[in-house]
Amino acid sequence: MSDPLWFDPALCLIGGQWTPPASGETLPLINPSDGSTLAQIARGGSADIDAAVRAADAALADDWGRMPAFERGRILTRLGRLVLDRVDDLAALEATDVGKPLTQARADAVALARYCEFYGGAADKVMGETIPYLDGYTVYTLREPHGVTGHIVPWNYPMQIIGRSVGAALTMGNACVLKPAEEACLTALAFAHLAQEAGLPAGALNVVPGLGAEAGAALTAHPGIHHISFTGSVATGSLVQAAAARNVVPVTLELGGKSPQLVFDDADLDAALPFLVNAGCQNAGQTCSASSRILVQRGVYDEVRTRMAAAYADLTVGPAPEDLRLGPLISDRQKTIVEGFLAKGADLTIAAQGVIVDHAPATGAYVRPTLFTDVPPDHPLARDEIFGPVQVLIPFDTEEEAVEIANSTDYGLVASIWTANGARQMRLAKRLRAGQVFINNYGAGGGVELPFGGIGKSGHGREKGFEALYGFSQLKTVAALHG
Ligand code: TXE
């Protein structure tokens, strides 16, 4: 493995140049495994965002804007190769920065490479159509980039979210301004270095780290931005949408969820069990598509509770490099949020908790994974996004009741159905309010190819797959009257 920080983390990438922020100020990046300061990152602000937007605009007027689709695809494919070559370095960076167990961080780096490969291969395969029209006309459509796209990325899966958002936007020929999260931005910077190495022209990707209220707000309010893609909280997403509305700019919002898994009496429990637990505990529960509600039919409720409790008792939590089942949360702030939810559960029954290893530093942001049982569907722990390793078990009697409970939150990102009954699988796939429904699995291994996004407070717009390419482009209709 090479030097984990093979670049200067205190710089912004603007117009192909790595430059200090205009303020000259930095922000400390905290290692959540032990509370130490990992690095200083740039405290970018409105002047840097303005320079980045101008640089992106200039790239569109220059080589990048004229580049044939297949050449953009080649650059992305090369970038995917470079990501794979540095997979261990990227995993080490992400593990330290986010507090992810190394295995998870490595999977994220591989997923980033997959996004680059998938979109690299797709670049010259997104086509318009010809439309039969009146006599004497030829009508066709063109898929064109929006122009300058803004990307606001959170701290939980930086590499995967950059892959699905920046990867798709570049593929369609947009020029990007990326604002990574202030809590974790090392792999965003590393990715930008690799993009330069892959031959991405100056200005096609600009990166301005900084605080949400400063660099983030400046990006969303900038009149030179033509599309905004945001992943984060509902509260901030709503601010982003309001800022975009002032400039009449389209937004894609991915805002998390309260995703249920529905386990019926006829489910294959051996197959379901690992998914039931892992979907709640992966990345210490800090996953937009985390499954935090497990709805179980009464006939198997006791068995599911007993088996999940046993799995919880085996969960170990500790420093990211030790690669245990869970690392710390991202920050003390997130730990306080999760502990607040655990306190709200004081009136509930805990079925089981995992264990924080004895030697985990007291200065790390660790919480015990916790499984609550017999939780009323209207309890805050059954309705609100916790974003920590906390799951609730909710019993149900009938299919109708299960659907009603599953659809009863403000969110609608992902749902899964565990049943051997094919008719029920088809019925519920239609009735569940979610952007993705899984049948006898959860998450389908990440699914770079699978359109992803929410309903209700989970947001709108779709990322991943070909669908993202349509989102990061606009359709122009050309009607030629030639007689
Ligand atoms: O989110 P924010 P936070 C949820 C999760 C978590 C909660 C708070 O429930 O507990 O949000 O996390 C940038 N204008 N999710 O505070 O504020 C910010 O710099 C423009 C779910 O970290 O939404 C960061 O880059 N941008 C989620 C990004 O927004 C602003 C992932 C996310 O930060 C901004 C993360 C502003 N005014 C948290 N303020 C998911 N869907 O996966 C902040 N930002």
Boltz pocket constraint, residues with backbone or C-beta under 6 A from the ligand:
constraints:
  - pocket:
      binder: B
      contacts: [[A, 152], [A, 153], [A, 154], [A, 155], [A, 156], [A, 179], [A, 180], [A, 181], [A, 182], [A, 210], [A, 211], [A, 212], [A, 213], [A, 215], [A, 216], [A, 217], [A, 218], [A, 220], [A, 231], [A, 232], [A, 233], [A, 234], [A, 236], [A, 237], [A, 239], [A, 240], [A, 254], [A, 255], [A, 256], [A, 257], [A, 286], [A, 287], [A, 288], [A, 289], [A, 334], [A, 337], [A, 385], [A, 386], [A, 387]]
      max_distance: 6.0
